[in-house]
């Protein structure tokens, strides 16, 4: 069985309040020199192109159109920063990876940016790596997980589009994913299943974010 982490009602309320105020777009950073001051905790979301990252971000903050969604893989090519007017937290949308049709030089630029960001951002508390629940961890995901291990950045896997598969298949995917993560030293053991369409798992994700910055 998948390990469950007990969460109190107080923790849930605190996490929900973290995302209750309107979020706004701050900036896009195509290179490390364009990053904002490292003056508050940062939570980053990473994932393969078309994994549903932008949709999940919009659902997480309960705002349509904050993160731009597209059916075109590889649209997010920079580090996009979001914040609220009161919360001392940056939410970072990382460039999508694994887009097979991307030019080699663009892939290299993305890789360089991600590596520099991971190794040089002292306020980065956790990276949430999004994995499509229908497909599980692919080789390209393993490359990113290894990159996070090498950078000693704590990360947590979030399964997306959980409404697209049957409950038993989802339970199997959760167990299988947690088993695979045992070989990754920087991986947080608990895997969260989410659906942006159904808003499933969003409270669990908010609680995990609150826990990471506390």
ZIZI-V513959 format. One record per run of one state. SS is the DSSP state (@ for helix, = for strand, . for the rest). FROM is the first residue (numbers start at 1). TO is the last residue. Records with the same first field share a line. If there is no record, write none. Layout:
BEGIN
SS->FROM-TO ; FROM-TO
END
This chain:
BEGIN
.->1-8 ; 19-22 ; 30-31 ; 35-40 ; 49-52 ; 61-78 ; 85-88 ; 94-96 ; 98-103 ; 121-123 ; 133-138 ; 152-154 ; 161-161 ; 165-166 ; 182-186 ; 188-191 ; 194-194 ; 196-199 ; 201-201 ; 214-214
@->9-18 ; 32-34 ; 53-60 ; 104-120 ; 139-151 ; 162-164 ; 167-181 ; 202-213
=->23-29 ; 41-48 ; 79-84 ; 89-93 ; 97-97 ; 124-132 ; 155-160 ; 187-187 ; 192-193 ; 195-195 ; 200-200
END
